[in-house]
Amino acid sequence: MRKLGDMGETFTGLSGKTKEDFGHGDAEFVTYMNVFTNPIAASNGTENVEIDGCQSLVQYGDVLFTTSSETPEEVGMSSIWLENRANVYLNSFCFGYRLAVNFDPHYIAFMLRSAPIRKKFIFLAQGISRYNISKNKVMEMTVPMPKLNEQKIIGVFFTHLDNLITLHQRKLDKMKELKKAFLNLIFSQKLRFRGFTESWELRKLKDITYPAGEKNRENLPLDSYSITNEHGFIPQDERFENGGTMREADKKMYYIVSPHSFAYNPARINIGSIGYQNTDKNVIVSSLYEVFKTSDDVDDRLLWHWFKSSYFQKLIEQFQEGGVRLYFYYDKLCMGTLSLPSFEEQHKIGKYLDTYDNLITLRQEKINQLTKLKTTFLKNMFI
């Protein structure tokens, strides 16, 4: 265990400078968000700054800390500068730290963001409406500093984990973009399965859907569900600590949602807050939700994917109403139309897109596993 102040010294950021002060020189700066966001820092690379003096000049291997935030959990976030470039400076609300001992920069980057070390920073945060941290107090902090060879091994290990997470995230992003392209091609009828040549029929949503929410008048003890943008229906116990407000609430006014029903939040449908109830039991949701089912000649899975397409988004934008907050109620949904193929082709399209969604889910689970693994190591390695 070594005290930070015994291994290096601090330097300040551009105190008192604002964004309007920049734009007259040939220097770049590392912003608060550059430091806060990643363990490896980067300059903004887009705006020039005019600087008098060189107190905030950033060098390779400098550790950068945030000094102020609205929550104690965000104070003292650190990043390390690993570029050899001239004329780069540290912005305000940050301070720098330059080590005078041999160290592995990647070890330092991950160690300072580990759970045990972050707890020390949070403990030092002071304030009420805004929290600050003293660089002098930070320099009194002790941190684990193994031999340089072990630092390098640990640094390589976490860098490898980060690279894996980044690789899978890029693949996931590409898969999601490809899914959007598939949706546009399929629902524009530019891409069809072999053997299907019949024209699609324009249908009114009021003719292929009907209201399906029933009030829980008998106050049945059904499981309470919410609807999220990413995952649709999820139990309240999974979304909120202690089950949320619905655990102890009078549930007579909530809607019973039977299997094979759609439900959505009319105030959040524009950001994808819609779900499909595919459990084998009745559940309840808030009475704020709109609940409906489809007619027998509609494949629910195809319609689910249409709700995630740009075509549905355009329908929302056309008919939503309100002032500060916009709403898209079921009566507005019924004003829309969509083109549908035969039921057989609907089923094939829905099944194909479900398969692709499963691949996206598997990729996301891989990212979650790697992230959890990284979090576990960060928690236990630096105790």
C-alpha angles and dihedrals in degrees: 000000000000131000112240092224091057092056102047149338138258135242129193135244126234098294113200095012120128132192089262089061091063130080107069106086142048100254129105128216138214107230132213090255092049088058096039098049106051139026087229110057129218133187120245088247093198110075130057125221135201112223132186111207129358104257093120099041109138122222134189110284096021115145114221126202133192113231105193139036143150092250130041090230090067099046118106096017108167139212135174128227112227103172131101101218132134127233098025118142138188117247126228125282087044137083131200132228124202118197119218095195132075110273143156108247095210091051090052092047095054097034093057090052095047119116097250093051093043088056089059092053092048090051090055094049113111132189146073113234091012128022127221136183129212116231089213089058090048090054089057090058119108121220134183112264113178123185115300094253091056091045089056093050092049091046092051091047095055092040089055091050091050091049090052092050091047092049093051091044091054091049090048092051090050091049091052091049090049090050089055090050091050091051093051093046094046098045091044086053091234090121120046138163118260114266097030114104105145118117118256118247122234108234133187114233090224088062097050101039135052135186112270108171115116124190115248091235095160090053092236114194094243124157113270117233137188130199122235131191095240105035108022113213114027130163114262088233089064096046102041133038111252091009099292128256094313095067095079099019126113101261099196093103096048122100123252109225115200124203117287094029130130122222133178143174107247091209095051104032089103089069095045103270098155131117142191117220104224101158121111095243142059117265134179132237135183117289087238089075126091113229127194145154134211134242121258094259093063124083106223094210093056090049090049090058091045088057087058094051132095089249092067091043089057090051090053092049090050098051108023115115140192143084121259091358121037123219134199109196127187093261088060091049088055090059091066132088136205137183117246131190125212116305091252092056091043089055093048093049093047092049092049093050090046089055091052090048089054089056090051090050092051090051091050091049089053090053090048091051093050092045091050090048091051091048091051093051092045089052097049107029099065101043 
